């Protein structure tokens, strides 16, 4: 897998704003997002400041060695937590998504004592579905989210 550099996760900081904005606007990331529109930079930093400060939101940067390759975030929504991940196109198809989901989910569950995490992947996004399943999420079947046919994946501790 790659050149053997260690995959790790760390909390997002404001210094990551440009990388996260570029990642969010990649064609493949937008296609697999529920909001498929390009995000302008002028509001992105304010959004990031609010998310970093939000105690119900855990936001991690995924790195390979020192290079950022993606993001994973968890949003507490009532009794459940929703997870979202994006990997830069340059690093997709290399198993990093599965590893990052495993690492981040374990860290999130340990730090928050939350027992259930839910992911929604668009039905055609088979690589994402496989990554979540490989990371211990159970495929709970088809649902519709914001007008999109999706697969509901659940991690329960």
C-alpha positions in Angstrom: 0.0 0.0 0.0 1.7 3.2 -1.2 5.2 3.7 -0.1 4.7 2.6 3.5 4.3 6.0 5.0 2.1 5.8 8.1 -1.6 6.8 7.9 -2.7 8.9 10.8 -5.5 11.3 11.8 -5.4 14.5 13.8 -7.8 17.2 14.7 -8.4 19.8 11.9 -7.1 23.3 12.5 -7.6 26.6 10.6 -4.3 25.9 8.8 -6.1 23.1 7.0 -8.7 25.4 5.5 -7.3 25.6 1.9 -6.7 21.8 1.7 -10.2 21.1 2.9 -11.7 23.6 0.5 -9.8 22.2 -2.5 -10.8 18.7 -1.4 -14.5 19.6 -1.0 -14.5 21.0 -4.6 -13.0 18.0 -6.3 -15.4 16.6 -8.9 -15.5 13.1 -7.3 -16.1 14.5 -3.8 -18.9 16.8 -5.0 -20.5 13.9 -6.9 -20.6 11.8 -3.8 -21.8 14.6 -1.5 -25.4 15.5 -0.8 -24.6 19.1 -1.7 -22.9 18.8 -5.1 -22.4 22.5 -5.7 -19.0 24.1 -5.6 -18.3 25.8 -2.3 -16.8 29.4 -2.6 -13.8 30.1 -0.4 -15.2 33.3 1.1 -17.6 31.4 3.4 -15.5 28.3 3.9 -13.2 29.7 6.6 -16.2 30.9 8.7 -17.8 27.5 8.4 -14.6 25.9 9.5 -14.1 28.2 12.5 -17.7 27.2 13.6 -17.2 23.5 13.1 -13.9 23.5 15.0 -15.5 25.3 17.9 -18.7 23.0 17.9 -18.4 20.5 20.7 -20.9 18.2 18.9 -18.6 17.9 15.9 -15.4 16.0 15.6 -13.3 16.9 12.6 -10.1 15.0 11.6 -7.5 15.4 8.9 -6.3 12.2 7.4 -2.5 12.2 6.6 -0.1 9.9 5.0 3.2 10.8 6.4 3.0 14.6 6.5 0.8 14.9 3.4 -2.9 15.5 3.9 -5.0 13.0 1.9 -8.5 13.5 3.2 -10.9 14.4 6.0 -13.4 12.5 8.2 -15.9 14.2 10.5 -18.5 13.1 13.0 -21.6 15.1 13.8 -23.8 14.3 16.8 -27.4 14.5 15.8 -29.6 13.7 18.8 -28.7 10.1 20.0 -26.9 9.2 16.8 -23.7 10.4 15.2 -23.3 10.8 11.5 -19.9 10.3 9.8 -18.6 11.8 6.5 -15.3 11.1 4.8 -13.6 12.4 1.7 -10.3 11.2 0.3 -8.4 13.2 -2.3 -8.6 11.7 -5.8 -4.9 11.1 -5.9 -5.2 8.6 -3.0 -8.5 6.8 -3.7 -8.5 3.1 -4.4 -5.5 2.4 -2.1 -7.4 1.3 1.1 -6.9 4.5 2.9 -10.6 5.1 3.4 -11.2 1.9 5.2 -8.1 2.4 7.5 -9.1 6.0 8.2 -12.7 5.1 9.0 -11.5 2.4 11.4 -9.0 4.7 13.2 -11.3 7.7 13.4 -14.4 5.7 14.4 -12.5 4.0 17.3 -11.1 7.4 18.4 -14.5 9.1 18.2 -16.3 6.3 20.1 -13.6 6.2 22.8 -13.5 10.0 23.2 -17.3 10.7 23.1 -18.7 7.4 24.6 -21.2 7.4 21.7 -22.2 3.8 20.9 -23.7 4.2 17.4 -22.3 5.9 14.3 -24.2 6.1 11.0 -22.9 6.7 7.4 -25.0 7.2 4.3 -23.3 6.4 1.1 -24.9 7.0 -2.3 -26.0 3.7 -3.7 -23.6 3.8 -6.7 -20.6 4.7 -4.5 -19.5 1.1 -4.1 -15.9 1.9 -2.9 -17.2 4.0 0.0 -19.7 1.3 0.9 -17.0 -1.3 0.9 -14.7 0.9 3.0 -17.3 1.3 5.7 -18.2 -2.4 5.7 -14.5 -3.2 5.9 -14.2 -0.9 8.8 -16.9 -2.7 10.8 -20.0 -0.9 9.7 -23.0 -3.0 9.0 -25.0 -2.6 5.8 -28.6 -1.9 6.9 -30.0 -1.6 3.4 -31.4 1.1 1.2 -32.8 4.5 2.3 -33.5 7.8 0.6 -31.6 10.8 2.0 -32.2 14.3 0.6 -33.7 12.7 -2.6 -30.7 10.4 -3.1 -30.8 6.6 -3.1 -28.4 5.6 -0.4 -27.1 2.7 1.7 -27.3 3.1 5.5 -24.2 1.8 7.2 -24.1 1.5 11.0 -21.3 1.0 13.5 -22.5 -0.2 16.9 -20.3 -0.8 19.9 
